[in-house]
Amino acid sequence: MKFLQFILLCFFTTFSFSQSNTEVFLFDLETNYSKIELQNGKNISNNEGYDNQPSFLDDRYIVFSSQRNGQTDIAKYDTRYNAKIWINFTEGGEYTPLKIPNKNEVSAVRLDKDTTQRLYSYNLSNGKSTMLINDLIVAYYTWFNEKTIVSAVIENDDLNLYVTNIQDGTSIKYATNVGRSFHKIPNSNLVSFISKENENQWQIKSLNPLTGAIKIIANTMQGAEDICWVNGKTILSGKDNILYKLTLQKDNNWKKVADLSSNGIVKITRLSANNDFSKLLIAGDISSETETTIDDSTNTEPNDSETTTPDTNNSNTNITEVEAIVQRNLEAYNGRDINAFMKDYADDVKLYSYPNKLQTEGKEAMKKSYKEWFERVPDLRAYVKKRIVIGNKVIDEEQVTANGKIFNAVAIYEIENGLISKVTFIQ
């Protein structure tokens, strides 16, 4: 029973919704020598429930754990389109998504309904998952390189630090009683972690995963264990709603950077910076007065696709609006939300198989067909490989996952007066 309680403590402490709600914020980060400034804070999750553990895939995309329909899955956010899609469709809950170095995959800790807890990889093209470590109960982790994982592993009621080589399957324990914050230290071959061996004073330590060498870096603030690096010498940490920084060999103590109460944050829970330290992700509990909304019109992004927008003046609809309509509609499709999906179609919409075979005509006939399709396919997901926008037409090359199978198709959308009036499918 203690084991199950510990798992729940690791992941679901923030689920006391009567008191708090968790959101993910994106900030512009300015660093000038040792001075740190945050600007242009924006709530990118804006979702009722649990949204936490964000990280950067690259300069454009962000992933984080996000709750939908009572389950926590991996959300992928596109900063260019202010859009979110889901990249997995498992029955378990996914936590701490991170980019796997040199692969088109993310990893995440999955907690299945039978309480089995393991670390998995997820293909960003089709969401397919593969177990990475089958003999350790990973709670928190980071990647040292594409084959080496540094993690906090649940053993009895403790969290202990292991280094695992996923190629040969070997794991070595290097420390006991560690925290949840693991980060590759910039411009080094080291990983930082939080040591709780001294209960009265937690410490930030470094580990060389190749040699096992451990050194003390600095003391944490009392009770604070969420940190990130913004260069090889400066560490950020959060305590309640205040962001602090510590520049090694310069600052004697942690120094205040920003009060995040104006953003509605009452307790900082995770921090993550991008590669050039120009952006900062902050996850935190927000006050009960801060409103979050579930927006059925949230746009979906064209994933890792190419988007071509030829210069044309023969359209009666702005190109940005045309593309946004199709993006929004694809998000509703991936969410199998029939009402949000049908909002974007004209009453007399026509669906064709290429070149001109009429499949359905009218909104009601289309809704009946797609409603049945959504109900039959729990793993439904369309991934846009390439997109072309010409006038009022959007042409998507798509890879679709349905009932465990993957197939390719092309969809040509035609938009009139802000609604999709015609779709032609090439398969």
N, C-alpha and C positions, 0 to 999 in steps of 0.2 A: 504494500500500500504506500510506503514511503517513496518508492521508486516512481509510482504514478504521480504522486503529489509533487515530486521534484520536477517532473516533466511539465506539469501544469504550471508550476511556479516559473519555470524558465520562459515559457512562451505566452502565458495568458494572464499575467499579472495586470496588464493594462486593460483587461476586458471588464473592468468594473464600470460599466457604462453609465451607471447612475451618477458617478463622480467625474469621469473624464472620457475624452474621445481623443484619438491619436491621428495626427495629420502629418503630411510631408511637405516641407517648404523648400523652395529653391531661392538662393540669394546670389547676387553678384558679389564677388569677393575681391577686395582690393588690398594688396600688401605693398607697403613701402618701407623697406628695411624691416624693422620689427613692428611697425604700425599696421594694425588690421582694421578694416572697415567693411561692414555689410551694407549692401544697398539693394533696392528693388525686390524686396521679399515677396514671394508669391506662393500661395497654397496650390500645389499641383495635384494633390490627391482629391481634396474637396469631396470627401466620401464619408457618409455616416458609418462609424464603426472603426475597425482596426486598420491603420495604414502606417507602416513602420519599416525599418531596416532598409533604407534606400542606398543605392550605389550607382555609379556611372558605368554604362556600357562603353561609352565614348563621349565625345563632346556634344553629340546630338541626343543620344538616348539615355534614359534612366530606368532602372528597374527597382521595384519595391514590393513588399508583401502588402496585399490589400484584400479587404473582406468584400465578398459578394455572395448574396443568397445564403448567408450564414456560414460561409466557408472562406478560408484565407488562401488566396492563389497569388501567382506572380503577375504583376501588372508591368507593362512596358510603356513608358511615357516618351513622346516625341516633343522636344522643346521647340522644334520648328513650327509644328502645327497645333501645339497646345492640345495634344490628343493622347488617349490611352487605349491600349488593347490588352488582352489577356494572352499569355503565351503557353499556358498549360491547362489541362482539363482532367485532372486526377480527382479521385475521391478523397485523398488526403489533403492536409493543409501544408502549404509551403512557406518557409521562413528563411530570412537572410539570403536573398538571391545575389550572386556575384558573377561577374564575367569570368569565364575560364580562359586563361591566357592562351592566345594563338588559336582559338577555336570559335566557331559560330555557335557557342553554347553558353548557358549559364548553369550554375549549380545552386542547389537549395536544400535545406534540411526539410524533409517531409515527415510529418506526423500523421500516420494512417489511423483510420477509425478503430483498429484493434490495438492502438497505442504503440505499434512498432514505429521506431524513429530511426531514420537512416539518411545519409547524404546522397543526393541524386544529381545527375546532369540532365539538362533539358535542351533539346535542339531548338534553336531559335527559328528555324524554317518550318518545322511541323509539330513542335511541342513534345516529341517522343522523349521519354525519360529512361535513364539507365542508372542503376545503383553504382555508386563509386566506392563506397567502403561498406562491406557487409558484416563486419565483426565488431564495430565500435558504434556506440550511441553518441553521435556528434551533436553538440548543442550549438556551438558557435565556431567560426573558423575563418581563415583567409587562405588565399593561394600564394605560395612562395614562387612557384613557377608552374608550368603546365603539367607537371607530374608530382608536385609536392604540396601537401596540404598541412597547415598548422592549425590545430583545432583544440577546443575544450570538449572533453569527452566525459559523459556521465558515468561515474563508477560509484555504486551505492548512493550515498547522498553527497558526493563530492564532484567537483569539476576539475579534471586534471588535463595537463597539456601534453598532446601527442603530436609527433611529426610522422606523416604517412606518405609513403611512396606508392602511388596508385598503379604504377607499372608492375612492380614486383610484389605488391600487397603487403609490404612490411610496415610496421608501426612501432615507434619508440617513444616511451614516456620520458619527458624531460623536467616536468614541474608538477606540483600538486597545488590544489586550492587556488585556482585562477579565476579571472573574471570573464566577461563576455566580449571585450573589445580587443580585436586582433587586427593589426595593420602592417603592411609592408612599409618599412621606413624608406623614404625617398633617397635615391642616390646611394644605396647601400645594399648589402646582401643580408640584411637583418630584418626581423619581424618583431614588432613590439607587442607586449601583452600586459595585462594587469595581474599582479601578484597579490594575493590576499593571505599569504602565509602569516604576516603580522596583522592580526585583527585590528590593532589600534592604529595602524598606518599602512594603507595600501600603497603599492609602489608600481610605477611603470618600469618594466624591464625589457631588455632586448634579448633576442634569441638568434643565434646563427644556426639555421636548420641543417646546415652541412656538417657542422662540428659539434653542435649541442652546447656551445658556449653561451652562458647567460651573464648579463651585466645589468646593474641598476642604472636607470636613466634619471628618474625623478620621483618625488612623492606625488600622489594624487591629492586633490582637495578631499576633505573629509567626506566619505560616502560617495564620491563621484568616480565612475568607472568608464564613462563614454568619452572617447577621445578620437581625434584624427590628426594627421600631419598636414601642414600646408607648405612645408619644405623640409629639408633635412634637419632643421634646427628648431622649428617652431611647432608647438603642439596646441591644439584647441581642445577645450573640455567644457562641458555644460554642468551647471548645478542649478536646480530649479529652473527659473526662466532667464538666467544670466549666462552669457557666453564669455569664457575666459581664455587667455592665451598664456603660454609660457615659452619664452625663447631661451634655449639652453645656453649656458655660459654668459648670459646677459641679465635675465630676470631672476631676482632672488625668490620671488613668490609669484603666484598666479595673478594676472592682471585682468581687470574687467575690459571686455571688448564691446559688448552690447547687451541691452535689456530688451528681451524679446516679448515683453508683455503686450506691446502695441500690436503684435501679430496674433495675440490670443494664446500664446504658448505659456503654460504654467510649469512645465517640467520637460527639459530636453532629454530625449532618450537615445538618439543616434546622431552621428555626425559623419559626413563623407565629403571629401573634396575631389575635384576632377584632376586630370594629370598635370595641367599647367597652373593649377591653384587659382583659377579665375572664377570658379563657381563653388558654392557650398550647399550641400543638402543638410537640412536639419529636420529630424523627426521629433515630435513632442506631443505630450498630452496638452490638449487645449481646454480652455475654460468652458463651462457650461453655457456661458453667454455667447460664445462664438458659434455662429451658424455654419453648418455644412449642408450641402445640397447634393442630391443625386440627379444628375443632368442627363435626361434621355437623349439630348441632342449632342452629347460629347462626340467630337470628331474622332475618327480613327486615322492613323497615319499610314502612309504608303510604305511602311516598314523600311527595308533596306533597298527599296526600288529606285530606279531612275525615274525622274519626272521630267517630261519634255513638254514645254508650252510654246508652240510655234506662235510667231507674231501674226495675229489675224484680227481683222476688224469686222468680220461678217457675223458676229454673234450678238444676240440681243440680251445675253447674260454675261456678267463679268466672270472672267476665268477663275478668280479666287472663289467666287460663290459656287460655280459649277463643281469645282474640285471638292469644296467643303461639303456639298450635298452628298456626293458619292462616298466621301470618307465617313461621314456621319452614318450613312446607310449601311456601310460595311461593318461598322462597329455594332450596330443593332443586329445585323446578321450573325456576327460572331457571338453576340450575347444571346442569340435565339429569342430576342424580344420582338414578338410579332407586331405589337402595337407601335413601338418606336420604328420598326422596319417599314411598316406600311405608310407612315406619315409622309415619306418622301416621294410617294407615287401619285400620279394623276389618276382621276377617276376612270379615265378611258385608256389606261396604260396597256401597252401590247408587248408581249414577250415572244421573241422569235428564236428559232434555231437557224443558224446561218445556212443559206443566204436569206431566205424569206419564208420559212415554214412557220406559221403562226402556232404558238403553243397555248397561250391563254390570252384572253382579251377582257379588260375590265378589272377593277380593283378587287371586287369581291371574289372573283374566280382565282385571282392571284393569291389573295389572303388565305383562302381555303387550302390551296396547294402548299404554300410555305408553312402554314401552321402545322400541318401534318408532318412536313419535313423536319421542322424544328423539334417536334415531339419525339420523332423516331431517332434522332441523331444527337446523342449527348456530347460527342466529342467534336462537333462541327466547328471548323475554323477555316477561313479563307485568308491566305497570305499573298499579298500583292508583290509580284516579282518585278514588274515594270509598269509604269503608267505614262500614258500620252494624253495630253489635253489639246484638242483642236476645236476652237469655237465653242459650241455648246455640247460637244461630245467628249466623253472621257472613256479611254480605252485601257482596260486593265488586263494584264496577263497575270493569272492567278494560279496558285497551288492550293487545292482544297483537300482538307482532311475530313473524312466522313466514315463512321463505323469502322475505324481502324485502317481504312484504305486511303491512298493519296492519288489524286488525279489532277491534271492540268487543264485549264480552260482559259478562254478569252471572253471578256464581257465588254460590250460596247453600249454605253449609256448615253441617251440623248435627253437633254434637259430643256424644258420649255416653261417659262413663267415660274421658275423656282421649284419645279417638280419634275421627276423622271417620267417621261412620257413613253419611252421605248427602250427596250433592252434586247440586244441580239447576242446570243451565245454561240461561241465556236468551241467545240470540244474535240 
